Structure formats: C-alpha cells, structure tokens
Amino acid sequence: MKLPRNARIFRGQLDAAPFASVFFLLIIFVILGTMLYAPGIQVKLPSAGDLTLAGAEGPTISVAVTTNAFYFDNQLISEADLSARLSAAAKKSAEPLTLVVLADKDVTEQRSLRLVVLAEKAGIRNLHLATMPRAFDALPDKSQP
C-alpha cells in the first residue's frame, strides 16, 4: 500500500514574532530569577589578606554574629540562651570544642568580645574567626622574561 506524501520543503520566510516572544519570555524568567528571596541573614566575613589561618581540629560549633544579634544553629538566639546552649554543648562533647565565629565586618570589638566571654564561661577554650579566603594571585605574564 502506497501512502501519499504531503511533506514539502518550506521555502518561504520565517515569522519573527514567535522567536521574539520566546526571547522576551526568557528575559523575564532571568530577571525574575535574580529577584528570588533567599531566606537568612547576610554575613560579610572579613578578609584575611595574606594571612593563612589554620583550620579547626576536632568537634566544632559555629555562632554567627551581626551588629545586633547572635545566631546559633541558624536561628536567632538571645545571650542567655546562647550561654546555656554553649554550656550544654561543651558538657556533652568528650573532646574540647572549638567555637567558629562567623562575625560580620561591621561587628564591633565589644560585641565580639562579649561572645568570647560567653564561650569562656561555657568552658570552650578554642576559638577560630572565620574569614573570606584569599583571592587567587594573578597569573604571571609569560610574555615578559
């Protein structure tokens, strides 16, 4: 049985309207995608510059510090509750704990010192300050001898 062929090669001009509408839809998706809300707080860590900081060994806990609040386990916490949670974590751990401080650039020394005192009272002796990693050095120019 022979079937009739209805397929023909298109030789006319393409209509630009469908391509333009798809292009504008893609632009709208990209613009709306950049405006998505990301929950949480933004902590701008200080840069260490050329200083190389060693990592922490053993169990660690981290506390984020902003200009007006402390955050423990990604939740806003008061100083009294933070002190109690640090004490409980220090007692629960068999090894000495290390406190990793994620302090914002704008945090005053007094606020950071307050966290150090809370950790000291809780029995945590090791403290590390989290910093942004150093940017890669520029590659040497091979054209010059």
Short mmCIF file of the C-alpha atoms (twelve columns), coordinates in Angstrom:
data_MODEL
# 
_entry.id   MODEL 
# 
loop_
_atom_site.group_PDB 
_atom_site.id 
_atom_site.type_symbol 
_atom_site.label_atom_id 
_atom_site.label_alt_id 
_atom_site.label_comp_id 
_atom_site.label_asym_id 
_atom_site.label_seq_id 
_atom_site.Cartn_x 
_atom_site.Cartn_y 
_atom_site.Cartn_z 
_atom_site.pdbx_PDB_model_num 
ATOM 1   C CA . MET A 1   0.000  0.000  0.000  1 
ATOM 2   C CA . LYS A 2   1.371  3.340  -1.010 1 
ATOM 3   C CA . LEU A 3   0.756  6.349  1.241  1 
ATOM 4   C CA . PRO A 4   0.590  9.826  -0.245 1 
ATOM 5   C CA . ARG A 5   3.382  12.228 0.732  1 
ATOM 6   C CA . ASN A 6   2.215  15.616 1.923  1 
ATOM 7   C CA . ALA A 7   5.559  16.856 3.223  1 
ATOM 8   C CA . ARG A 8   7.017  19.798 1.316  1 
ATOM 9   C CA . ILE A 9   10.193 21.740 1.870  1 
ATOM 10  C CA . PHE A 10  9.468  25.162 3.338  1 
ATOM 11  C CA . ARG A 11  10.784 27.871 1.070  1 
ATOM 12  C CA . GLY A 12  9.048  30.937 2.498  1 
ATOM 13  C CA . GLN A 13  10.188 33.460 5.108  1 
ATOM 14  C CA . LEU A 14  10.164 32.646 8.810  1 
ATOM 15  C CA . ASP A 15  7.953  34.758 11.026 1 
ATOM 16  C CA . ALA A 16  10.000 36.605 13.666 1 
ATOM 17  C CA . ALA A 17  7.118  37.091 16.122 1 
ATOM 18  C CA . PRO A 18  7.331  33.613 17.752 1 
ATOM 19  C CA . PHE A 19  11.096 33.898 18.172 1 
ATOM 20  C CA . ALA A 20  10.754 37.368 19.699 1 
ATOM 21  C CA . SER A 21  8.081  36.205 22.145 1 
ATOM 22  C CA . VAL A 22  10.227 33.261 23.306 1 
ATOM 23  C CA . PHE A 23  13.215 35.593 23.684 1 
ATOM 24  C CA . PHE A 24  11.214 38.043 25.821 1 
ATOM 25  C CA . LEU A 25  9.895  35.186 27.966 1 
ATOM 26  C CA . LEU A 26  13.453 34.036 28.614 1 
ATOM 27  C CA . ILE A 27  14.452 37.573 29.596 1 
ATOM 28  C CA . ILE A 28  11.513 37.773 32.016 1 
ATOM 29  C CA . PHE A 29  12.479 34.426 33.619 1 
ATOM 30  C CA . VAL A 30  16.076 35.550 34.057 1 
ATOM 31  C CA . ILE A 31  15.048 38.875 35.613 1 
ATOM 32  C CA . LEU A 32  12.545 37.265 37.975 1 
ATOM 33  C CA . GLY A 33  15.016 34.520 38.854 1 
ATOM 34  C CA . THR A 34  17.529 37.063 40.113 1 
ATOM 35  C CA . MET A 35  14.927 38.624 42.401 1 
ATOM 36  C CA . LEU A 36  14.164 35.429 44.309 1 
ATOM 37  C CA . TYR A 37  14.132 35.801 48.051 1 
ATOM 38  C CA . ALA A 38  16.829 33.818 49.817 1 
ATOM 39  C CA . PRO A 39  15.958 33.340 53.497 1 
ATOM 40  C CA . GLY A 40  18.538 34.007 56.159 1 
ATOM 41  C CA . ILE A 41  20.910 36.763 57.084 1 
ATOM 42  C CA . GLN A 42  23.816 38.035 55.090 1 
ATOM 43  C CA . VAL A 43  27.096 37.934 56.954 1 
ATOM 44  C CA . LYS A 44  30.006 39.672 55.245 1 
ATOM 45  C CA . LEU A 45  33.093 37.952 56.600 1 
ATOM 46  C CA . PRO A 46  36.313 39.947 56.866 1 
ATOM 47  C CA . SER A 47  39.206 39.182 54.539 1 
ATOM 48  C CA . ALA A 48  42.363 37.623 55.963 1 
ATOM 49  C CA . GLY A 49  44.588 39.151 53.301 1 
ATOM 50  C CA . ASP A 50  47.912 37.315 53.047 1 
ATOM 51  C CA . LEU A 51  47.494 35.703 56.464 1 
ATOM 52  C CA . THR A 52  46.948 31.942 56.334 1 
ATOM 53  C CA . LEU A 53  44.628 30.734 59.074 1 
ATOM 54  C CA . ALA A 54  44.719 27.110 60.179 1 
ATOM 55  C CA . GLY A 55  41.579 25.018 60.290 1 
ATOM 56  C CA . ALA A 56  39.967 23.649 63.416 1 
ATOM 57  C CA . GLU A 57  40.564 20.099 64.585 1 
ATOM 58  C CA . GLY A 58  38.010 18.071 66.478 1 
ATOM 59  C CA . PRO A 59  34.363 18.926 67.046 1 
ATOM 60  C CA . THR A 60  33.249 22.450 66.238 1 
ATOM 61  C CA . ILE A 61  30.204 24.596 66.757 1 
ATOM 62  C CA . SER A 62  29.567 27.874 64.998 1 
ATOM 63  C CA . VAL A 63  27.933 31.120 66.006 1 
ATOM 64  C CA . ALA A 64  27.114 33.933 63.583 1 
ATOM 65  C CA . VAL A 65  27.371 37.455 64.972 1 
ATOM 66  C CA . THR A 66  25.802 40.532 63.426 1 
ATOM 67  C CA . THR A 67  25.702 44.081 64.736 1 
ATOM 68  C CA . ASN A 68  22.589 43.399 66.774 1 
ATOM 69  C CA . ALA A 69  22.104 39.626 67.179 1 
ATOM 70  C CA . PHE A 70  23.628 36.190 67.720 1 
ATOM 71  C CA . TYR A 71  22.662 33.176 65.587 1 
ATOM 72  C CA . PHE A 72  23.197 29.580 66.744 1 
ATOM 73  C CA . ASP A 73  22.105 26.593 64.611 1 
ATOM 74  C CA . ASN A 74  20.858 29.116 62.021 1 
ATOM 75  C CA . GLN A 75  18.362 30.564 64.486 1 
ATOM 76  C CA . LEU A 76  18.221 33.898 66.277 1 
ATOM 77  C CA . ILE A 77  19.130 33.404 69.934 1 
ATOM 78  C CA . SER A 78  19.426 35.616 72.985 1 
ATOM 79  C CA . GLU A 79  22.667 35.896 75.003 1 
ATOM 80  C CA . ALA A 80  21.240 33.934 77.939 1 
ATOM 81  C CA . ASP A 81  20.020 31.090 75.705 1 
ATOM 82  C CA . LEU A 82  23.300 31.131 73.788 1 
ATOM 83  C CA . SER A 83  25.262 30.788 77.018 1 
ATOM 84  C CA . ALA A 84  23.105 27.840 78.075 1 
ATOM 85  C CA . ARG A 85  23.404 26.128 74.685 1 
ATOM 86  C CA . LEU A 86  27.191 26.598 74.614 1 
ATOM 87  C CA . SER A 87  27.491 25.155 78.124 1 
ATOM 88  C CA . ALA A 88  25.342 22.155 77.190 1 
ATOM 89  C CA . ALA A 89  27.373 21.528 74.039 1 
ATOM 90  C CA . ALA A 90  30.669 21.772 75.952 1 
ATOM 91  C CA . LYS A 91  29.481 19.311 78.616 1 
ATOM 92  C CA . LYS A 92  28.110 16.911 76.005 1 
ATOM 93  C CA . SER A 93  31.333 16.751 73.980 1 
ATOM 94  C CA . ALA A 94  34.021 14.274 75.001 1 
ATOM 95  C CA . GLU A 95  36.753 16.294 73.266 1 
ATOM 96  C CA . PRO A 96  37.433 20.001 73.651 1 
ATOM 97  C CA . LEU A 97  35.119 22.047 71.458 1 
ATOM 98  C CA . THR A 98  36.202 24.730 69.035 1 
ATOM 99  C CA . LEU A 99  33.948 27.732 68.539 1 
ATOM 100 C CA . VAL A 100 33.933 29.082 64.985 1 
ATOM 101 C CA . VAL A 101 32.860 32.728 64.993 1 
ATOM 102 C CA . LEU A 102 31.191 33.978 61.820 1 
ATOM 103 C CA . ALA A 103 31.392 37.682 62.610 1 
ATOM 104 C CA . ASP A 104 30.175 40.335 60.201 1 
ATOM 105 C CA . LYS A 105 32.641 43.038 59.146 1 
ATOM 106 C CA . ASP A 106 30.577 45.706 60.894 1 
ATOM 107 C CA . VAL A 107 30.540 43.960 64.298 1 
ATOM 108 C CA . THR A 108 32.295 45.954 66.992 1 
ATOM 109 C CA . GLU A 109 35.119 44.506 69.051 1 
ATOM 110 C CA . GLN A 110 32.961 44.854 72.149 1 
ATOM 111 C CA . ARG A 111 30.286 42.593 70.635 1 
ATOM 112 C CA . SER A 112 32.872 40.005 69.574 1 
ATOM 113 C CA . LEU A 113 34.478 40.138 72.999 1 
ATOM 114 C CA . ARG A 114 31.072 39.511 74.563 1 
ATOM 115 C CA . LEU A 115 30.832 36.257 72.590 1 
ATOM 116 C CA . VAL A 116 34.356 35.264 73.667 1 
ATOM 117 C CA . VAL A 117 33.387 35.811 77.323 1 
ATOM 118 C CA . LEU A 118 30.221 33.701 76.869 1 
ATOM 119 C CA . ALA A 119 32.275 30.886 75.326 1 
ATOM 120 C CA . GLU A 120 34.896 31.104 78.079 1 
ATOM 121 C CA . LYS A 121 32.202 30.825 80.762 1 
ATOM 122 C CA . ALA A 122 30.724 27.826 78.944 1 
ATOM 123 C CA . GLY A 123 34.085 26.030 79.016 1 
ATOM 124 C CA . ILE A 124 35.081 26.492 75.388 1 
ATOM 125 C CA . ARG A 125 38.739 27.469 75.161 1 
ATOM 126 C CA . ASN A 126 39.450 27.163 71.421 1 
ATOM 127 C CA . LEU A 127 38.177 29.911 69.187 1 
ATOM 128 C CA . HIS A 128 38.535 30.440 65.432 1 
ATOM 129 C CA . LEU A 129 37.477 33.503 63.473 1 
ATOM 130 C CA . ALA A 130 36.006 32.656 60.072 1 
ATOM 131 C CA . THR A 131 37.347 34.797 57.230 1 
ATOM 132 C CA . MET A 132 36.913 35.024 53.495 1 
ATOM 133 C CA . PRO A 133 39.523 33.043 51.585 1 
ATOM 134 C CA . ARG A 134 42.316 34.971 49.946 1 
ATOM 135 C CA . ALA A 135 41.752 35.724 46.280 1 
ATOM 136 C CA . PHE A 136 43.980 33.912 43.832 1 
ATOM 137 C CA . ASP A 137 47.101 35.744 42.814 1 
ATOM 138 C CA . ALA A 138 47.190 36.937 39.243 1 
ATOM 139 C CA . LEU A 139 48.945 34.553 36.918 1 
ATOM 140 C CA . PRO A 140 52.388 35.731 35.861 1 
ATOM 141 C CA . ASP A 141 52.640 37.290 32.431 1 
ATOM 142 C CA . LYS A 142 54.561 34.787 30.259 1 
ATOM 143 C CA . SER A 143 55.316 37.333 27.555 1 
ATOM 144 C CA . GLN A 144 57.878 39.095 29.738 1 
ATOM 145 C CA . PRO A 145 61.204 37.359 30.514 1 
# 
